[in-house]
Amino acid sequence: MSFRLTIILALTTAGMSCVFPRIVGSIDYGSVLFVSLPLSLLWLILAIYAFAKYRKRGLWTLLGLPLALYWPYITFALYYECYAHHNCL
């Protein structure tokens, strides 16, 4: 796989991880994780591949990090705040 294709795939996957749960439109965080977590894991695999093959140039895949981890972070932060501190309504 070429460098450009790797970067495009990684950034597209990260963008889909952030956008697809909004398209689903569900407030159920289980379904949000069901959609975004596999895409985030795919982004991680592409980032590791880019680091292994392209070394320093693979750092460009980190531009997708905020997009890829947005929904998993929000979901786990809400879960932690609700259940660990007993702040659920």
C-alpha positions as CSV (number, residue, x, y, z in Angstrom):
1,M,0.0,0.0,0.0
2,S,1.4,3.4,-0.9
3,F,1.9,6.2,1.7
4,R,-0.9,8.4,0.3
5,L,-3.4,5.6,0.3
6,T,-2.5,4.7,3.9
7,I,-3.0,8.2,5.1
8,I,-6.2,8.7,3.2
9,L,-7.6,5.4,4.6
10,A,-6.6,6.3,8.1
11,L,-8.1,9.7,8.1
12,T,-11.3,8.6,6.3
13,T,-11.7,5.8,8.9
14,A,-11.2,8.2,11.7
15,G,-13.7,10.6,10.2
16,M,-16.3,7.8,9.8
17,S,-15.8,6.8,13.4
18,C,-16.8,10.3,14.5
19,V,-19.6,10.9,12.0
20,F,-21.4,7.6,11.7
21,P,-22.8,7.6,15.3
22,R,-24.3,11.0,14.6
23,I,-26.0,9.6,11.5
24,V,-27.4,6.7,13.5
25,G,-28.9,9.4,15.8
26,S,-29.4,7.2,18.8
27,I,-28.8,8.3,22.4
28,D,-28.2,4.7,23.3
29,Y,-24.4,4.7,23.9
30,G,-24.2,0.9,23.3
31,S,-25.2,1.4,19.7
32,V,-22.8,4.3,19.4
33,L,-19.9,2.1,20.6
34,F,-21.1,-0.7,18.4
35,V,-20.6,1.6,15.4
36,S,-17.6,3.7,16.4
37,L,-15.4,1.3,18.3
38,P,-14.7,-1.1,15.3
39,L,-13.8,1.9,13.2
40,S,-11.5,3.3,15.9
41,L,-9.8,-0.1,16.1
42,L,-9.4,-0.1,12.3
43,W,-7.8,3.3,12.5
44,L,-5.4,2.0,15.2
45,I,-4.4,-0.9,12.9
46,L,-3.8,1.5,10.0
47,A,-1.8,3.8,12.3
48,I,0.4,1.0,13.6
49,Y,0.9,-0.2,10.0
50,A,2.0,3.4,8.9
51,F,4.4,3.6,11.9
52,A,5.9,0.2,11.1
53,K,6.3,0.9,7.3
54,Y,6.9,4.6,7.0
55,R,8.4,5.5,10.4
56,K,8.4,9.3,10.8
57,R,6.0,9.9,8.0
58,G,3.5,7.6,9.8
59,L,3.0,10.4,12.3
60,W,0.5,12.0,9.9
61,T,-2.0,9.3,10.8
62,L,-2.1,10.9,14.3
63,L,-4.2,13.7,12.8
64,G,-7.1,11.3,13.0
65,L,-6.7,10.6,16.7
66,P,-9.2,13.1,18.0
67,L,-11.8,11.9,15.5
68,A,-11.2,8.2,16.1
69,L,-11.4,8.4,19.9
70,Y,-14.1,11.0,20.3
71,W,-17.1,8.7,20.8
72,P,-15.3,6.0,22.7
73,Y,-13.9,8.6,25.1
74,I,-17.3,10.4,25.6
75,T,-19.0,7.1,26.2
76,F,-16.5,5.8,28.7
77,A,-16.3,9.1,30.5
78,L,-20.1,9.2,30.9
79,Y,-20.1,5.6,32.1
80,Y,-17.4,6.3,34.6
81,E,-19.0,9.5,35.9
82,C,-22.4,7.8,36.2
83,Y,-21.6,4.4,37.7
84,A,-18.3,5.0,39.5
85,H,-19.5,8.1,41.4
86,H,-23.2,7.0,41.5
87,N,-24.4,10.2,39.8
88,C,-27.0,8.5,37.7
89,L,-30.5,9.9,37.6
